[in-house]
Every structure is written in C-alpha cells, then in structure tokens.
Amino acid sequence: MLDYQNQNCDLTLQEALECYYNSFPDTKEIFEDNKDSGTLLRDHDCTHVIFGLDISLEQESILDTWVLWGSKWELKYILGYQKLPQIKQLYKDLIKEIGYFGIIKIIWKLGGIKRKVMFRALKMKKKWPFKMPEEYLSMKVSDLREMHGIKVLLPEEMNYIPLERAN
C-alpha cells in the first residue's frame, strides 16, 4: 500500500503526487502536461491520489466512478483529457491488448465496488474540483479529504482479482 492510500496521509498533495509517480513500473510512462494540456494530466493524477487509487486497470475504472459522482467537472474539460494524443494512444493500446470485452469484463467485475464508491461520493461534504486549485498542492492530503468528506476504500474493500496482462 502506498503512503497516499492511507486515509490519514500526512503528505502534502504535491508529495503524494510524487509518491504516485514513483510507484509507476519502469514499463509505464508518466504523461506530463504541456502547453496543449495545461494542468489536465496533473489534475487527473491528483484524483488518483485524493481518492487513494493506483494505476491498475481496475483502479482506473474505480476512479472513473469517483470522478463521475464525487468530482465537480466540466464536460469540455473532461473531454479534453480524452482528446490528448497520449491518452488516445493509451486507449488504442488497451483495446488492442484486452479488447472491448475485456473492458466490459472489468467494469462488470467491479460493479459492487463502484456502487460503494457511488454511495460514498454522494455522502461527501463537497465535490472534489477536477480542475484543481494550485493551493491544494501545498495542503495535506488528510486535510483535503476531511474538507471534502472523502473516505478512501480500505484494502479489504478492494476485493477483486486483478486482470492478468502482458508486460
């Protein structure tokens, strides 16, 4: 379990983001923002941190539920993420590797966890801003979670068998 995945993480969001990036296997590329993406990639990565999720396919799928139900977002901004060339390529590679049926299988397998996330998101004090304020980076993750009423999933609540993937 990574430090930022603990509910009471004392790291700042910036430190936790570095912890998240340091968890990437050597085979995974860290996408960095540029003039075209602005802070979109960082904002997405911060949702991984604040909701306590890693980069596995299953936890990416769980994150989609947190973002949909527990974040304040603008459709145009979210669609901008999907239009980034590196994200488009990532999706193409994923479809090539596991196919559409594989994606449906993951979503189906995680249905109970996604429902749990949906109900937790509805109980939040206020939604997480997907387009995140810069000052959040210097705040403790635990304080941000308290401010928003975010209760991350415990390891025992992540009761799924990870999809076997080729490296």
N, C-alpha and C positions, 0 to 999 in steps of 0.2 A: 504494500500500500504506500502510495506517495504522500509526502507531508501535506500537500494541499487537499488531499482527500479526507483528512480528518475534519470533522465538523468545527472544532475549535482551533483551527490552524492559526498560528500567531505570525505567519509570514505576511509581508505586505503583498498586495496583488501582483506587483512587479516581481518580487522574489518568487512568488508561487508560479508565475508565468515562466520564469527561468527554470524552475523545478520541472514544470510540464515539458518545456523544450528539451531539457536534459534527459527526459525519460524516453525520447524517441530512439528507436533502434537505428543502427547505422544504415539500414536499408531504407529508412524513411527520410524524406526531405522536409525541412521546415520551410514553409512558404512565408516569405517576408513581404511586407507591404511596400508599395512603390507609389509613384505619383498617380497611377491609374486606380489603384485600390484604396488609397488613403489609409485609414486605420481599420478597414473592413476585416482583414485577416486576423489582426491582433484582437479586434472585438470578438470575433468568433472564438479565438483561442482562450480569451478570458471567460467565455461561457463554459468551456471545459473546466476551467479552474474553479469558478464560483459554484458550479453545480457538482464538482468533485468527480469528474469523469476523465478517463484516459482516451487514447486514440484508437482503441479496438473498434471493429465494425459494429459490434453490439452496443458499445457505449456511445458511439457516434449516433446510432439510432435512438438510444435513450435520450441523448442530448437534444435531438430534434423535438422530442416531446416537451422537454424542459423549455426550450426556446419558444415553441408554439404557444404553450399555456402559461409559462412563467416569466416571459420577457415582453418588454414593450419594444415593438419594432415597427418599421415602416416597410411595406411590401416592396417598394422600389429599392430600398437599401438591401434587404434580404435577397432579392432577385439579382442585385449587383454581385453578390457573392457567387451565385450560381453561374454568372456570365464570365467570371475571371478565367483566363486561359488555363492556368494551372489546376483549377477546380474542375473545369470541363474535362481536362485530360485525366484527372484522378477518377472521375465518374466513368469515362470510357474504359480505363484500365480495370476498374472494378467490375463493370458489366462483362468485359472480356474474361475476367478471372472466375467470377461466380455466377454470372448470368442474372437475368431478371428473376428467375425462380429462386435463386439464392438470396436475393434481396427480400423477396416476399417471405421466404422461409425465416429469415432473421426477424423481420417485423412480427410475424405470427408467433414465433418462439418467445418474443419479449412482451407479448400482449399484457400479461399480468403486471410486469414491472412498469410498463408505460402507463397503465391505469393508475398505479400507485403514485407515479410522478405527477400525473394529471391532477389527482386529488391534493397532493402536496402543493402543487403550484397554485391551485385555487385557494389554499389557506395562507398564502404568502401575504405579508403586510403590504408590500408594494412590488410591482413587477421590476425585474432586472432590466436596466436600459441596454438593449443590444448595442446601440451606438453609445459607447461608454464614456462618461466624463473623464478627462485626463486626471483629475484629482483622485479618482478611485485607485490609481496605481500606487499611491503612497499610503493607502489605508490598509489596515489588517484585514485579511480575508474573513476572520471570525467576526469582526465588526460589520463588515459589509453583509455577511449572511444574517447577522442579527438585525441590521437595519431593514433588510428586505424580507426577513422571515423565511430564509431558505434553510431547509433541513435536508442535508445530503443523504443519499442512500448508504446504509451500512453494508459492509462486505457480504454479510449473510442475506441481505435483501437482493443482492445481485446473483440470484440463483439461476444461472444459465450455463450451458456448456458452450464454450467459445467455438466458433466456426474454425475448422482446420483450413489453413490457407497455405499455399505455396509461397516461399520467400523469394 
